[in-house]
Amino acid sequence: MLPILQKLSFQLEFSENKLIVLLGQEVYEFFCDNKTPYENLQGKPLKWGDFLLFPTFSLTQLLRQPQLKIQAHQEFLTLKGYL
C-alpha cells in the first residue's frame, strides 16, 4: 500500500464513514491495485479493508457526456441502498 493510502486509511479509521465514493477512473486506479478494467467495476461496490468503495463517473465525464446521466442516476440509486 502506498504511504499516502496508509495515511488516508489511518485518518478514515477515526471517521464513522464506511463508504467511499470514487468519482472517476483515475481515483479508482489510485485506490485499487486491481487489474480488472474499470468499466467492469463501475457502479458496483468493492471491499477495501473495512471500507466499501463505490466507483462511479467523474463529474467532468458527466459534464462532457450528458447522455451518461441516466446511468449515473441509476448508480447513485444503487449507492443510496448502502447508506
N, CA and C of each residue as an Amber inpcrd file, in Angstrom:
protein
   249
   0.8420000  -1.1730000   0.0000000   0.0000000   0.0000000   0.0000000
   0.8950000   1.2480000   0.0000000   0.5530000   2.2100000  -0.8280000
   1.3140000   3.4550000  -0.8950000   1.2500000   4.1870000   0.4400000
   2.3080000   4.9120000   0.8160000   2.3000000   5.6470000   2.0850000
   1.1130000   6.5970000   2.2250000   0.7330000   7.2550000   1.1250000
  -0.3990000   8.1740000   1.1920000  -1.6860000   7.4190000   1.4970000
  -1.8270000   6.2000000   0.9590000  -3.0240000   5.4000000   1.2570000
  -3.0150000   4.9220000   2.6980000  -1.8480000   4.6300000   3.2410000
  -1.7570000   4.2410000   4.6490000  -2.2020000   5.3930000   5.5330000
  -1.7460000   6.5940000   5.2080000  -2.1340000   7.7690000   5.9840000
  -3.6320000   8.0300000   5.8630000  -4.1560000   7.9340000   4.6580000
  -5.5860000   8.1310000   4.4370000  -6.3910000   7.0840000   5.1940000
  -5.9700000   5.8300000   5.1270000  -6.6600000   4.7560000   5.8340000
  -6.6690000   5.0110000   7.3320000  -5.5480000   5.4880000   7.8510000
  -5.4460000   5.8070000   9.2770000  -6.4200000   6.9240000   9.6370000
  -6.5180000   7.9620000   8.8100000  -7.4290000   9.0670000   9.0790000
  -8.8860000   8.6270000   8.9690000  -9.1720000   7.7520000   8.0300000
 -10.5480000   7.2830000   7.8570000 -11.0170000   6.4190000   9.0260000
 -10.0830000   5.7800000   9.7140000 -10.4540000   4.9600000  10.8650000
 -11.1450000   5.7910000  11.9430000 -10.8070000   7.0610000  12.0180000
 -11.3880000   7.9320000  13.0390000 -12.7420000   8.4920000  12.6320000
 -13.0860000   8.3640000  11.3750000 -14.4090000   8.8130000  10.9410000
 -15.3750000   7.6390000  11.0730000 -16.6200000   7.9420000  11.0840000
 -17.6180000   6.8780000  11.1740000 -18.0630000   6.4340000   9.7840000
 -17.4760000   7.0160000   8.7640000 -17.8280000   6.6570000   7.3890000
 -17.2620000   5.2880000   7.0380000 -18.0510000   4.5190000   6.3780000
 -17.6090000   3.2020000   5.9180000 -17.7600000   3.0660000   4.4180000
 -18.1910000   4.1440000   3.7690000 -18.4200000   4.1260000   2.3330000
 -17.6350000   5.2660000   1.6920000 -16.8860000   4.9510000   0.6370000
 -16.1150000   5.9540000  -0.0900000 -16.5550000   5.9010000  -1.5440000
 -17.0260000   7.0400000  -2.0540000 -17.4480000   7.1300000  -3.4510000
 -16.2530000   7.6150000  -4.2620000 -15.8650000   6.8360000  -5.2490000
 -14.7310000   7.1540000  -6.1090000 -15.2650000   7.7570000  -7.4000000
 -14.9970000   9.0430000  -7.6050000 -15.5250000   9.7410000  -8.7730000
 -14.5280000   9.6750000  -9.9290000 -14.6430000   8.6420000 -10.7340000
 -13.8380000   8.5240000 -11.9380000 -12.7820000   7.4360000 -11.8960000
 -12.2940000   7.1180000 -13.0710000 -11.3280000   6.0370000 -13.2380000
  -9.9930000   6.3430000 -12.5720000  -9.5290000   7.5760000 -12.6500000
  -8.2380000   7.9260000 -12.0470000  -8.2540000   7.7200000 -10.5370000
  -9.3360000   8.1020000  -9.9020000  -9.4460000   7.9300000  -8.4500000
  -9.5190000   6.4430000  -8.1140000 -10.2710000   5.6910000  -8.9090000
 -10.3510000   4.2410000  -8.7120000  -8.9670000   3.6100000  -8.7990000
  -8.2040000   3.9770000  -9.8230000  -6.8760000   3.3930000 -10.0150000
  -5.9190000   3.7840000  -8.8980000  -6.1280000   4.9550000  -8.2960000
  -5.3050000   5.3700000  -7.1710000  -5.5540000   4.4820000  -5.9520000
  -6.8150000   4.1690000  -5.6990000  -7.1800000   3.3630000  -4.5320000
  -6.9370000   1.8790000  -4.7470000  -7.1820000   1.3950000  -5.9290000
  -7.1900000  -0.0500000  -6.1740000  -6.0190000  -0.4800000  -7.0480000
  -5.4020000  -1.5450000  -6.6460000  -4.3320000  -2.1440000  -7.4360000
  -4.9040000  -3.3290000  -8.2130000  -6.1250000  -3.1810000  -8.6010000
  -6.8830000  -4.2380000  -9.2440000  -6.6560000  -4.1720000 -10.7510000
  -6.4660000  -5.2930000 -11.3770000  -6.2400000  -5.3420000 -12.8260000
  -7.5370000  -5.4520000 -13.6160000  -8.6620000  -5.5590000 -12.9290000
  -9.9450000  -5.6300000 -13.6060000 -10.2420000  -4.2740000 -14.2520000
 -10.6810000  -4.2530000 -15.4990000 -10.9880000  -2.9790000 -16.1510000
 -12.0420000  -2.1850000 -15.3630000 -11.8020000  -0.8990000 -15.2870000
 -12.6990000  -0.0020000 -14.5430000 -14.1560000  -0.1270000 -15.0000000
 -14.3520000  -0.2500000 -16.2900000 -15.7130000  -0.3270000 -16.8290000
 -16.4830000  -1.5230000 -16.2740000 -15.7860000  -2.5960000 -15.9030000
 -16.4530000  -3.7800000 -15.3500000 -16.8240000  -3.6030000 -13.8850000
 -16.2200000  -2.6340000 -13.2120000 -16.4560000  -2.4440000 -11.7830000
 -17.2690000  -1.1970000 -11.4600000 -17.3910000  -0.3280000 -12.4230000
 -18.1080000   0.9270000 -12.1890000 -19.5460000   0.6570000 -11.7770000
 -19.9730000   1.3500000 -10.7190000 -21.3430000   1.2000000 -10.2350000
 -21.5570000  -0.0120000  -9.3520000 -20.4700000  -0.6900000  -8.9840000
 -20.5770000  -1.8730000  -8.1300000 -19.7100000  -1.6680000  -6.8890000
 -20.2140000  -2.0310000  -5.7280000 -19.4260000  -1.8520000  -4.5020000
 -18.2370000  -2.8100000  -4.4440000 -17.1400000  -2.3120000  -3.9060000
 -15.9140000  -3.1010000  -3.7510000 -15.4430000  -3.0160000  -2.3110000
 -14.9130000  -4.0870000  -1.7930000 -14.3750000  -4.1050000  -0.4280000
 -12.9430000  -3.5860000  -0.4400000 -12.6170000  -2.6750000   0.4810000
 -11.2650000  -2.1390000   0.6430000 -10.9970000  -2.0310000   2.1370000
 -10.3740000  -3.0530000   2.7010000 -10.1810000  -3.0830000   4.1510000
 -11.5300000  -3.1280000   4.8490000 -11.7640000  -2.1770000   5.7410000
 -13.0460000  -2.0900000   6.4450000 -14.0350000  -1.1980000   5.7140000
 -13.6790000  -0.7390000   4.5380000 -14.4990000   0.2200000   3.8190000
 -15.1080000  -0.3910000   2.5730000 -16.1660000   0.2450000   2.1330000
 -16.8160000  -0.1250000   0.8860000 -16.5360000   0.9900000  -0.1110000
 -15.9300000   0.6600000  -1.2340000 -15.6570000   1.6320000  -2.2910000
 -16.7490000   1.5160000  -3.3410000 -17.1720000   2.6620000  -3.8620000
 -18.1950000   2.6670000  -4.9010000 -17.7090000   3.5360000  -6.0590000
 -17.1110000   2.9260000  -7.0900000 -16.6380000   3.7070000  -8.2320000
 -17.7940000   4.1170000  -9.1520000 -17.7810000   5.3750000  -9.5560000
 -18.7960000   5.8760000 -10.4720000 -18.1670000   6.9370000 -11.3690000
 -18.9610000   7.5800000 -12.1830000 -18.4660000   8.5630000 -13.1400000
 -17.8340000   9.7590000 -12.4400000 -16.8360000  10.3540000 -13.1000000
 -16.3030000  11.6230000 -12.6140000 -17.2720000  12.7240000 -13.0430000
 -17.2360000  13.8220000 -12.3250000 -18.1250000  14.9380000 -12.6610000
 -17.7810000  15.5140000 -14.0340000 -16.5040000  15.5430000 -14.3610000
 -16.0750000  16.0420000 -15.6700000 -16.6430000  15.1810000 -16.7880000
 -16.6190000  13.8800000 -16.5800000 -17.1450000  12.9640000 -17.5940000
 -18.6370000  13.1970000 -17.8100000 -19.3550000  13.4340000 -16.7260000
 -20.7950000  13.6760000 -16.8470000 -21.0910000  14.9960000 -17.5460000
 -20.2540000  15.9990000 -17.3140000 -20.4510000  17.2800000 -17.9980000
 -20.1490000  17.1770000 -19.4850000 -19.1550000  16.3900000 -19.8310000
 -18.7630000  16.2520000 -21.2420000 -19.6440000  15.2760000 -22.0130000
 -20.2630000  14.3380000 -21.2850000 -21.1130000  13.3290000 -21.9260000
 -22.4480000  13.2580000 -21.1910000 -23.3400000  14.2100000 -21.4380000
 -24.6170000  14.2620000 -20.7160000 -25.4680000  12.9950000 -20.8580000
 -25.2390000  12.2290000 -21.9200000 -26.0200000  11.0010000 -22.1120000
 -25.7380000   9.9610000 -21.0230000 -24.6570000  10.1450000 -20.2660000
 -24.3220000   9.2120000 -19.1860000 -25.0890000   9.4930000 -17.9000000
 -25.8180000  10.5930000 -17.8620000 -26.5210000  10.9830000 -16.6310000
 -27.5530000   9.9490000 -16.1890000 -28.1930000   9.2950000 -17.1250000
 -29.1940000   8.2730000 -16.7620000 -28.5140000   7.1140000 -16.0420000
 -27.3950000   6.6420000 -16.5840000 -26.6600000   5.5530000 -15.9340000
 -26.1190000   6.0070000 -14.5760000 -25.6280000   7.2470000 -14.5150000
 -25.1170000   7.7820000 -13.2510000 -26.2370000   7.8380000 -12.2130000
 -27.4150000   8.2460000 -12.6330000 -28.5640000   8.2900000 -11.7230000
 -28.8730000   6.8960000 -11.1800000 -28.8350000   5.9020000 -12.0430000
 -29.0820000   4.5240000 -11.6030000 -28.0100000   4.0620000 -10.6200000
 -26.7600000   4.4420000 -10.8740000 -25.6790000   4.0700000  -9.9550000
 -25.8540000   4.7370000  -8.5940000 -26.2780000   5.9910000  -8.5970000
 -26.4930000   6.6680000  -7.3130000 -27.6960000   6.1120000  -6.5670000
 -28.6760000   5.6050000  -7.2790000 -29.7800000   4.9180000  -6.5970000
 -29.2730000   3.6380000  -5.9360000 -28.3760000   2.9300000  -6.6140000
 -27.7520000   1.7460000  -6.0250000 -26.9500000   2.1450000  -4.7910000
 -26.1980000   3.2240000  -4.9300000 -25.3900000   3.7320000  -3.8170000
 -26.2560000   4.0830000  -2.6130000 -27.4060000   4.6470000  -2.8660000
 -28.3310000   5.0460000  -1.7850000 -28.6880000   3.8500000  -0.8990000
 -28.7520000   2.6770000  -1.4860000 -29.0770000   1.4700000  -0.7350000
 -28.0140000   1.0880000   0.2790000 -26.8080000   1.6240000   0.1370000
 -25.7060000   1.3090000   1.0620000 -25.5690000   2.3550000   2.1770000
 -26.3710000   3.3990000   2.1240000 -26.2800000   4.4420000   3.1550000
 -27.1110000   4.1040000   4.3710000
